[in-house]
Amino acid sequence: MRAPAGLQDLLKRSGVVIGALLLAACSASRQEPPDTAAGKAFKVVTTFLPITLFTRAVAGDCATVTPLIPASTGPHDFQAKPGDLTALRQARVLVKNGLEMESFLGKLIASADNPQLQVIDSSRGVATLDTEHHDNGHGGEQSHGHGHDHGAVNPHIWLDPLRAVQQVETIRDGLVKADPSCADGYRRNAAAYTAQLKQLNSDIADQLQPHQGKTFVAFHDFAPYFAQRYGLKAEYMVDVPEINPSPVDLQRVAAEVKGSQLKALLSEPQEGNRSFNALAKDLGVKVVVFDPMETATEQASRDPSTYLKLMRRNAADLRQAFGQ
């Protein structure tokens, strides 16, 4: 039986509406995932933890940030994989700390052969401190032959919040130049984060002011920028974490601890060196943690506030080392 003309018109109109809805649903199902849609299509690769945190703070929703080095791996232990080349080939920007902290990058960038890749060296314009090598009792400066020595300049600039401000601003300028379509977003994000870094510096300065001029001892040579910022003196046992301390190292640190009346030695989350802990026991001092932020959990590496939290904890633990 043929439907009345009015009903036929209604069915036709319903069919058009249903078809449009189906078409829209299919179109929605083909949309790109959030990380590659719109502004997120701009891909940025970072090197290790602090650089990843700073870059994520600046990038916000404007770009996808992918660390080259897994959060659980320090830059000294990095071993390149085929997927790292793929990441560099697809990226528009690579952000690094610089100052020879990522000595492996030259060959990796050359192998990626990405002429569009722009490299942001976050250390550009930052005042640096020379590396002070100790005689380790084996006929010269400390070296372990794996190409991970710090070189002539100490690279741990991120542990000074005001130098970190400079790094963030350099990252901001580099991203604005590489991706002007989101310039306002990069500038806004950087301004918010640097304001937090400046407040962090002010808070730590207040906390450590009573201890100016005092010496603390860390396991490896990561602390001179932090010490300089807050009027402290930093001593260390070994140049880089992979080195085993020699008897000369142990004697030198023991003398420093006794001379400074230090109440604790500063260990690191990833440092499991028994001789360092044994030395603290022999000297009758505690071991407290100071995190140089070369590694973290994956979850922590995704949150730029991790830097602020860890630096506040470091300052509190350092006060313990001074017996407060």
Sequence and secondary structure as in RCSB ss.txt:
>XXXX:A:sequence
MRAPAGLQDLLKRSGVVIGALLLAACSASRQEPPDTAAGKAFKVVTTFLPITLFTRAVAGDCATVTPLIPASTGP
HDFQAKPGDLTALRQARVLVKNGLEMESFLGKLIASADNPQLQVIDSSRGVATLDTEHHDNGHGGEQSHGHGHDH
GAVNPHIWLDPLRAVQQVETIRDGLVKADPSCADGYRRNAAAYTAQLKQLNSDIADQLQPHQGKTFVAFHDFAPY
FAQRYGLKAEYMVDVPEINPSPVDLQRVAAEVKGSQLKALLSEPQEGNRSFNALAKDLGVKVVVFDPMETATEQA
SRDPSTYLKLMRRNAADLRQAFGQ
>XXXX:A:secstr
    HHHHHHHHHHHHHHHHHHHHHHHHHTS  GGGSGGGGSEEEE SHHHHHHHHHHHTTSSEEEESS TTS G
GG    HHHHHHHHH SEEEE  TTTTTTHHHHHHHHT TT EEEETTTT    B    B SSSSB   SSS   
TTB   GGGSHHHHHHHHHHHHHHHHHH GGGHHHHHHHHHHHHHHHHHHHHHHHHHHGGGTT EEEEEES  HH
HHHHTT EEEEEESSTTS   HHHHHHHHHHHHHHT SEEEE TT   HHHHHHHHHHT EEEE   SS   HHH
HT THHHHHHHHHHHHHHHHHTT 
